[in-house]
């Protein structure tokens, strides 16, 4: 009994340390994510209603160029071009928040777009660490094939962060080009980085949802039937 008690105490201490680290990573993710969202609001125009996401999900190099040109000019300048190239249409008459953004100097909008991307480097580091820790914790509660899936999800978390780094570098180059916009090769670099990032995050979210559901089912069972 005397040898088991210190062992259990050490396990509890290790568990508490793990929880504290996980909470710290969650708080860091929330803080950096809130800053990214705050800066992103200052580039949400009627023609780029989702801010940086409008650039991320531009369907072609030409559409990406028009997003950047909108930040460097005015939405009205690119309406006909968006229709010509099949890009996402503007949302219509800008609301009060969009009017405020559209009244800002173009240089200020481009500066904010770059600031959003630089802030996203901190956010991607925070969320990839948080997801890595969360997947590792979830995988430790599983066995067999689900555990191996969890271990794969653990590796997917830092890969998603690296894909985000690649995406941001490509988009910073987009912004430096402004009028010329990205060429097809540069657009492909950014586009496939975006697809890889969101694909990995979707897989991680699916694993965590399945692990959470399994845990809820176990808790709902009588104590003697839990495995």
N, C-alpha and C positions, 0 to 999 in steps of 0.2 A: 504494500500500500504506500509506503514511504517513497519508493522509487517511482510509482505511477503518478503520485500527486505532483511532483515537480515536472514530470513530463507533460501532464495535462495543463499545468500552469504555463509552461513554455509554448505549448500549442495555442493556448488562448491569447498569449501575448503576441505571438506571430500573427494570429488571425486579426487582432485589433490593429496591429501595425499595417497589415494589408488593407484593412478597411479605411484607415486614416489616409493612406496613400491614394486609394481609389477616390475618396471624397475630395482630397486636394486636387487630383487630376480633373475631377468633374467641375470643381469651382473654377479652376484655371481655364477649362474649356468654355464655361459659361461667360466668364469675364472677357476673354479674347473674342468669343463669338458675338457678344453684345457690342463690342467696339467695331467689329467688321460690319454688323448690321447697321450701326449708327452711321458709319461713313458711306455705306452702300445706299442709304436713303438719299444722299446728296448727289447721286447720279441717276436717280429714277425719274426719267422724263416720260412724256406721253409716248414717245417712240422707243424708249428703253425702259419699259415699266418695271422690269425686274432688276434693274441696275446691272451688276456684274454678271448675273445669270443670263441676261440678254446677250452678253458677249459669249458666255460659255456655250450656249445652245444655239448660236447662229448657225444656220444650216449650210453655209458656204463661205468661201473667202470673201466674196463680194458682200454678203450680209454682215460679216464681221467688220469689214471696212466701213460700212454704212453706220454701224453702231458707234464706232470710234469717231467717225465724222460728225455724228449727231452730238456727241459730247464736245467736239471741237467747233461746233457751229449751232445750228438750230434744226429742230425736227422738220420744219416746213421745207427745208432745203433738200430733204432726201425722200419725201413721200412718194414722188413719181418713180424714183430709182428703186425704192423698196418694192413697189408694185411690179416694176419691170423685171426684177430679179427673183420674185417670189419669196421675198423676206417677210417676216412677221410684220403685220400692219400696226400702225399706232393705235392706241386705245381710244382715240377720239379726242374730244376737248379735254385739255389737261385739268386736273383738279387743283385745289389750292396748293398742295404740297408740290405737285409737279410744276405748277407755275413759278413757285419760288425757286426751284432748281433751274428751270429754263431761263429765269431772269439773271442767273449768276453769269459772270464772265466765262467764256469758253475755257480760258486758261485755268480757272479755278476748278471747273469740272474735270478737266484732264488731270490736274493735280490730285483731286479727290479720288479719281479712279486709280491712280498709281498708289495713293495712300491706302486704299482698300486692299490692293494686291499685297503691299508690304505687310499690312496688318494680318493678312490671311496666312502669312508664313508662321506667325506665332500661333494662330488658331489651329493650323494644320498639325503643328507639333503637339499642341495640347490634346486635340481630339484623337490623334493617332495613338498617343500614349494611353489615354483613357480607354479607348476601344481595345487596345492590346491587353491592358490590365483586366478589363471586364471580361474579355474572351477567355483569358487564362484562368480567371476565377470560375467562370461558368464551366469550362472544360474539366477543371479539377473535380467537379461534382458528378461527372458522367463517367461511363465506362464503355468499353468496346468501341464499335463504329462511331457512336455519337462523340466520344472523347477524341477520336482521330479527326473528326470534322471540326471540333472545337480547336484543336491544335492548329489545323489549317487556317481557321479564322483568325487565330492569334497572329500568324505570319502575315495574313492579309491586311491587318491594320496598319503596320508600318509601310507596306507596299502602297496602300491608298494614300498615305501621307507623301510618299515619294512621287506618286503620280500627280498629286496636287502641286508639289514643288515644280515639276516639269510643266504643268499647265500654267502656273503663274509666271514662270520665266517666259513662256511663249507669249502670254498676254501682255507682259511688260514690253516685249519687242513689238507687238501689235501697236501699242500706244506710242512708242517712239517713232513708228512709221507714219502715223496719223493719215495724211492725205493719200499716200501710196497704198497704205493698208498691207495686210499680210498676203504673200504669195501663196500658191497652192500648197507648196511643201511646208511652209510655216504654219498655215492653217491646219494642215493634216496633223502636224506635231501637237498643236494645242487641242484639236478636236479629239484625237485618240487618247490623249492624256485625260481629258474630261471623261470620256466614255469608260476608260479603265478605272478611274477614281470612283465614279458613281456605281459601276458594276461591282467593285470590291466592297464598297460601303453597303450596297443592297444585299450582298451575300452575308456580310457580317450581321446586318440587321435581321435577316431571315434566321440565322443561327441563334442569335440572342433571343428572338421571339420564341423559337422552338424550345430552347433551353428553359426560358421563363415559364412557358406553358407546361413543360414536363415537371418543373418544380412545383407549380400550383397543383397539378394533378396528384403528385406525391403527398403534398401537405393535406389534400382533401381526403386521402385514404386513412383508414384506421392505422394507428401506430404499428400494429403487428404485421400489417401487409406492406409497409414501405420497404422498398429495395434500393 
